[in-house]
Amino acid sequence: MKMRMMRNGAIKKNVVLLGLLAATLASASLVAKADAVLDWNSIAVDTAVANGQNPFAQARYAAIVQLAVFEAVNSITQKYKPYLGITAPPGASPEAAAIEAAYRVLKLSFPTSGPSLDTELANALALLPDDQAKADGITTGDNAAKAITDLRANDGSSPPQFKIPGPPVQGEWQATPSCPANENGVQVGIAFQWQNITPFGIRSARTFLLTPPPALTSPRYARDYKELMRVGSIDSTERPQDRSDVALFYAASSPTQVFNQAARQVAQEQGRSLSENARALALMNMAISDSLVASFFNKYFYNFWRPETAIHAGNRDGNPRTKADPDFKPFVVTPCFPSYPSNHGSGGNAAAAVLMRLYGEAGHSITLSNPAVPNIVLQYTSFRQITDDVSDARIYGGIHFRFDQVAGEHLGRAVGRAVYRHNLRPVHNDD
């Protein structure tokens, strides 16, 4: 197995450390069992992935689950301002409330996972005393789950809508080979409706409109075009192995998977309470989901072409510095929607903006893994290291220009700051 070690965000190399890897994976397993909130966060993310949800749907489901958990726990502990404001019987168990809230949202959202969720529920509740506190906690969790799922029932996430590309125009998005075809056989862009989803923690995605991407004739466009053409092709000889690893890892790993895994580890590392964990995961997942809504708004507003299309047409873009390569293929598969800005950049930086404020930027011990890419394990000591790798991953993967990533960083950080500042604030302002 390969483990990529990072020191101060600069030294990046692959080393074989099987003994250390086994220890870190065992530690990561323990993190998931730290408390009811962290445990069911892991179950929630795994369930959404197992049910084939795309990265932006994963983010939405995670936000719903974690808000239900937060409302259930906070209605008992009352440490933070509520999201909706349900009530709980005095003395109700916050652990039982957290377990039941997550379970109910997941069971409703993913009925085919019902048997495995039933088993997880029985095992989790068996650890708690069979008393009135437990019974009241279960009732509270049910109420929180119903309140949040009712609120999100008509949030615009369905039915699916698609973008039909117009005639080929330089700089405008065109379907790439993996895009699905509609009933007329025309390849289309997916998730066109996502820009209109009701946000969780910001007022409107439209207030986060970015400045336009660089002009096709500009030096910046040419610089980023050349970088991607050099390192992002499937047959590039200038892509180091560690950059290939991060490209493959983040192609298989959504911001929801990555940052929930990181948050669980840091929360346990710092010994945070059940109530603090409920709030942290709710804020972070709200920010990830809202940043993806804002990202899709910008994507379909600017409708900017993907590198795969741009490089095929480099001799027709009006920039003498760009050369066409009609045989260019990216290292990873191009997603089926416009390029600017990067969804991974937006979602990752939104999560990082929240986590930095909760836990501090650096000094952590974070190990990221994904069964989909079992031979790649990444270690980090700061959230910025993760987001830097996310940016590199999309460029070295050949699917985003550097300016797409920079725009995603700006968007994600702005959304993350707004979500943190305006939601779930402490009752006593000591945060």
C-alpha positions in Angstrom: 0.0 0.0 0.0 1.1 3.6 -0.6 1.0 6.3 2.1 1.7 9.8 1.1 3.4 11.8 3.9 3.1 15.6 4.1 5.3 17.9 6.1 4.4 21.6 6.3 2.4 21.3 3.1 5.7 21.1 1.1 7.4 17.7 1.1 5.2 15.1 -0.6 6.3 11.6 -1.2 5.2 8.0 -1.2 6.6 5.5 1.3 5.8 2.0 2.2 5.0 1.8 5.9 2.8 -1.3 6.4 3.1 -1.4 10.1 2.2 2.3 10.6 -0.6 1.9 8.1 -2.2 -0.9 10.0 -2.0 1.2 13.2 -3.5 4.3 11.6 -6.4 2.3 10.1 -7.1 0.7 13.5 -7.1 4.1 15.0 -9.5 5.4 12.4 -11.8 2.5 13.2 -11.8 3.6 16.8 -12.6 7.1 15.9 -15.9 6.0 14.3 -17.0 4.5 17.6 -16.1 7.5 19.8 -19.7 8.5 20.6 -23.2 8.2 19.2 -22.9 11.4 17.0 -19.6 10.4 15.4 -20.6 6.8 15.0 -23.8 7.6 13.2 -22.1 10.2 11.1 -19.9 7.4 9.7 -23.0 5.2 9.1 -24.8 8.1 7.4 -22.0 8.9 4.9 -21.4 5.2 4.2 -25.1 4.6 3.6 -25.4 7.5 1.1 -22.4 6.2 -0.8 -23.6 2.6 -0.7 -26.9 3.8 -2.2 -25.1 5.3 -5.2 -25.7 9.0 -4.4 -23.5 11.4 -6.3 -21.3 13.9 -4.4 -23.8 16.7 -4.2 -26.6 14.4 -3.2 -24.3 13.0 -0.5 -23.8 16.5 0.8 -27.5 17.2 1.0 -28.3 13.9 2.8 -25.4 14.4 5.2 -26.7 17.9 6.1 -30.2 16.6 6.7 -29.0 13.8 8.9 -26.6 16.0 10.9 -29.2 18.8 11.4 -31.7 16.2 12.7 -29.0 14.9 15.1 -28.1 18.4 16.2 -31.8 19.4 16.8 -32.3 16.2 18.8 -29.2 16.6 21.0 -29.5 20.4 21.3 -33.2 20.3 22.4 -31.9 18.4 25.4 -28.5 20.1 26.1 -29.7 23.6 25.0 -26.1 24.8 24.4 -26.7 26.4 21.0 -29.4 28.3 19.3 -31.7 25.8 17.6 -32.1 25.4 13.8 -35.9 24.8 14.1 -36.6 24.6 17.9 -38.2 21.2 18.8 -38.7 20.5 22.5 -37.6 17.5 24.6 -38.8 16.0 27.9 -36.7 16.8 30.9 -34.0 14.2 31.4 -34.2 12.7 28.0 -31.0 10.9 26.8 -29.1 12.9 24.2 -27.3 9.7 23.1 -30.6 8.0 22.4 -31.9 11.1 20.6 -28.8 11.3 18.4 -29.0 7.6 17.4 -32.8 7.7 16.7 -32.6 11.0 14.7 -29.9 9.7 12.4 -31.6 6.3 12.0 -35.0 7.7 11.1 -33.6 10.1 8.5 -31.6 7.3 6.9 -34.4 4.7 7.0 -36.7 7.1 5.3 -34.2 8.2 2.7 -32.7 4.8 1.9 -35.4 2.1 2.6 -33.3 -0.6 0.9 -30.7 -0.2 3.6 -33.4 -0.8 6.2 -32.1 -4.2 7.5 -28.6 -3.0 8.1 -29.8 0.2 9.7 -32.1 -1.8 11.9 -29.1 -3.8 13.1 -27.0 -0.7 13.7 -29.9 0.8 15.7 -30.4 -2.3 17.9 -26.7 -2.5 18.6 -26.4 1.2 19.5 -29.5 1.4 21.7 -28.5 -1.8 23.5 -25.6 0.0 25.0 -27.9 2.4 26.8 -29.9 1.6 29.9 -33.6 0.7 29.3 -35.1 3.6 31.2 -37.4 6.6 30.7 -34.5 8.8 29.6 -33.8 6.4 26.8 -37.5 6.3 25.8 -37.7 10.0 25.9 -34.5 10.4 23.8 -35.9 8.1 21.2 -39.1 10.2 21.0 -37.0 13.3 20.7 -34.9 11.8 17.9 -38.1 10.8 16.0 -39.5 14.4 16.3 -36.2 16.0 15.1 -36.0 13.6 12.1 -39.6 14.4 11.1 -39.1 18.1 11.5 -36.0 18.3 9.3 -37.2 15.8 6.6 -40.5 17.6 6.4 -38.7 20.9 6.0 -36.6 19.5 3.1 -39.3 17.5 1.3 -39.7 20.1 -1.4 -36.3 21.9 -1.5 -35.8 21.7 -5.2 -33.5 18.7 -5.3 -35.9 16.7 -7.5 -37.1 16.0 -10.1 -33.8 15.9 -12.0 -33.3 18.5 -14.7 -30.7 18.6 -17.5 -28.8 21.2 -19.5 -29.0 20.8 -23.3 -25.8 22.3 -24.7 -26.1 24.9 -27.4 -24.2 25.0 -30.7 -20.4 24.8 -30.3 -19.1 28.3 -29.2 -15.6 28.9 -28.1 -15.5 29.0 -24.3 -19.0 27.5 -23.8 -19.6 24.1 -22.2 -20.2 21.2 -24.5 -21.0 17.6 -23.4 -18.0 15.4 -22.9 -17.9 11.6 -23.8 -19.3 10.3 -20.5 -22.4 12.5 -20.4 -25.8 10.8 -20.6 -28.1 11.2 -23.5 -31.7 12.3 -23.3 -34.7 10.7 -25.0 -33.7 12.4 -28.2 -30.2 11.0 -28.1 -28.6 14.4 -27.2 -25.9 14.3 -24.6 -26.8 16.6 -21.7 -25.4 18.2 -18.5 -26.6 16.8 -15.2 -27.9 18.4 -12.0 -29.2 21.5 -13.7 -31.7 21.8 -10.8 -29.1 21.9 -8.1 -28.5 25.6 -8.5 -32.1 26.2 -7.3 -32.1 24.1 -4.2 -33.1 25.8 -1.0 -29.8 26.3 1.0 -29.4 25.2 4.6 -27.4 28.0 6.1 -27.1 30.9 3.6 -30.0 33.0 2.3 -29.3 32.5 -1.5 -26.7 31.0 -3.7 -27.1 34.1 -6.0 -25.4 36.3 -3.4 -22.2 34.3 -4.0 -21.8 35.1 -7.7 -18.1 34.9 -8.6 -16.2 37.2 -11.0 -16.0 35.7 -14.5 -13.4 33.2 -15.6 -10.4 34.7 -17.4 -10.8 35.7 -21.0 -9.7 33.0 -23.5 -7.2 35.5 -25.0 -5.6 36.4 -21.7 -2.2 35.3 -20.5 -3.7 33.7 -17.4 -5.9 31.5 -19.4 -2.9 30.4 -21.6 -0.8 29.7 -18.5 -3.4 27.5 -16.8 -4.2 25.8 -20.1 -0.6 24.9 -20.6 -0.2 23.6 -17.1 -3.2 21.3 -17.5 -2.2 20.1 -20.9 1.2 19.2 -19.5 0.2 17.4 -16.4 -3.4 16.4 -16.8 -3.5 14.1 -19.8 -3.9 10.4 -19.4 -0.5 9.7 -20.8 1.4 12.6 -19.2 5.0 12.0 -18.4 5.2 15.1 -16.1 2.7 13.9 -13.5 4.5 12.6 -10.3 3.2 9.5 -8.7 2.0 11.3 -5.6 -0.1 13.7 -7.8 -1.5 10.7 -9.7 -2.4 9.2 -6.3 -4.3 12.4 -5.1 -6.0 12.7 -8.5 -7.3 9.1 -8.2 -8.2 9.4 -4.5 -10.2 12.6 -4.9 -11.9 11.3 -8.1 -13.2 8.5 -5.9 -13.9 10.6 -2.8 -16.4 13.3 -2.4 -16.0 16.4 -0.1 -18.6 14.8 2.2 -16.6 11.6 2.5 -13.3 13.3 3.0 -14.2 16.0 5.5 -16.6 14.0 7.6 -13.8 11.4 8.0 -11.4 14.2 8.9 -13.8 15.9 11.3 -14.5 12.7 13.2 -10.8 12.1 13.8 -10.1 15.6 14.9 -13.2 15.8 17.2 -12.0 12.6 19.0 -8.4 13.8 19.0 -9.6 17.0 20.9 -12.0 15.2 23.2 -15.1 17.2 22.1 -18.4 16.5 23.7 -21.5 14.9 22.2 -23.2 18.3 21.9 -20.1 19.9 20.4 -19.8 17.1 17.8 -23.5 17.4 16.9 -23.1 21.1 16.2 -19.7 20.8 14.4 -21.0 18.1 11.9 -24.2 20.0 11.3 -22.4 23.2 10.5 -19.8 21.5 8.3 -22.3 19.5 6.3 -24.6 22.5 5.8 -21.6 24.4 4.5 -20.6 21.6 2.1 -24.1 21.3 0.7 -24.7 25.1 0.4 -21.3 25.6 -1.3 -22.2 23.0 -4.0 -25.6 24.7 -4.6 -23.7 28.0 -5.0 -21.1 26.3 -7.2 -23.8 24.9 -9.5 -25.3 28.4 -9.7 -22.0 29.7 -10.9 -21.3 26.8 -13.2 -24.5 27.2 -15.2 -24.4 31.0 -15.0 -21.0 31.1 -16.7 -21.4 27.8 -18.7 -17.6 27.6 -19.1 -16.1 24.8 -21.1 -14.1 21.8 -19.7 -10.4 21.4 -20.4 -11.2 18.3 -22.5 -13.2 20.5 -24.9 -10.9 23.5 -24.7 -7.7 21.6 -25.6 -9.4 19.9 -28.6 -10.2 23.4 -29.8 -7.1 25.2 -28.7 -6.3 26.4 -32.3 -9.7 28.2 -32.5 -9.9 30.0 -29.1 -8.2 33.3 -30.4 -5.1 32.8 -28.1 -1.9 32.3 -30.0 -0.3 30.8 -26.8 -2.6 27.8 -26.8 -2.0 24.8 -29.0 -4.7 22.3 -29.8 -4.4 18.5 -29.1 -7.3 16.7 -30.7 -6.2 13.5 -29.0 -6.1 14.9 -25.5 -7.9 12.7 -22.8 -7.9 13.6 -19.1 -6.4 11.3 -16.5 -9.8 11.0 -14.7 -13.3 11.1 -16.2 -14.7 14.6 -16.8 -17.9 15.3 -14.9 -21.0 16.2 -17.0 -21.5 19.8 -16.2 -19.6 23.1 -16.8 -16.2 23.7 -15.4 -16.1 27.0 -13.5 -15.8 26.8 -10.5 -14.7 23.4 -9.1 -17.3 21.6 -7.0 -14.6 19.7 -5.1 -12.8 23.0 -4.5 -16.0 24.7 -3.3 -17.2 21.9 -1.1 -13.8 21.2 0.4 -12.9 24.7 1.2 -16.4 25.3 2.7 -15.8 22.4 5.1 -12.3 23.5 5.9 -13.5 27.1 6.7 -15.8 25.7 9.3 -13.4 23.1 10.7 -10.6 25.7 11.0 -12.8 27.9 13.2 -13.9 24.9 15.3 -10.6 23.1 15.8 -7.8 25.3 14.5 -6.1 25.1 11.2 -3.1 22.9 11.9 -1.5 20.5 14.4 -3.9 17.6 13.6 -3.3 13.9 12.7 -5.6 13.0 9.9 -5.6 9.8 7.9 -7.8 9.6 4.9 -8.7 6.3 3.2 -11.4 5.0 0.8 -12.2 1.4 0.0 -12.7 2.4 -3.6 -9.0 3.1 -3.8 -7.5 0.7 -1.2 -3.9 1.2 -2.1 -3.9 4.9 -1.5 -3.9 6.3 2.1 -3.2 10.0 2.7 -2.0 11.7 5.9 -2.3 15.4 6.8 -1.6 17.7 9.7 -3.8 20.6 8.5 -7.0 21.3 6.7 -5.2 23.5 4.2 -3.1 20.6 3.1 -6.2 18.7 2.2 -7.7 21.5 0.2 -4.4 22.1 -1.6 -4.4 18.4 -2.6 -8.0 18.7 -3.8 -6.9 21.5 -6.1 -4.0 19.6 -7.4 -6.1 16.5 -7.8 -8.5 18.2 -10.3 -5.7 19.8 -12.3 -3.5 16.7 -12.4 -6.6 14.7 -13.2 -7.1 16.9 -16.3 -10.6 18.0 -15.5 -10.2 21.6 -14.1 -8.0 24.6 -14.9 -6.1 26.1 -12.0 -8.4 29.2 -12.1 -11.4 26.9 -11.6 -9.8 25.7 -8.4 -8.9 29.2 -7.2 -12.5 30.3 -7.8 -13.8 27.2 -5.9 -11.5 28.1 -3.0 -12.9 31.6 -2.8 -16.5 30.5 -3.1 -16.2 27.7 -0.6 -14.4 29.8 2.0 -17.1 32.5 1.7 -19.9 30.1 2.1 -18.2 28.3 5.0 -17.7 31.6 6.8 -21.3 32.6 6.3 -22.7 29.3 7.5 -20.5 29.4 10.6 -21.3 33.0 11.4 -25.0 32.9 11.1 -26.1 29.4 12.3 -26.2 27.3 15.5 -24.5 30.0 17.6 -23.7 29.3 21.3 -26.4 30.4 23.7 -23.6 31.9 25.8 -21.3 33.6 23.3 -18.1 31.8 24.3 -17.3 30.3 20.9 
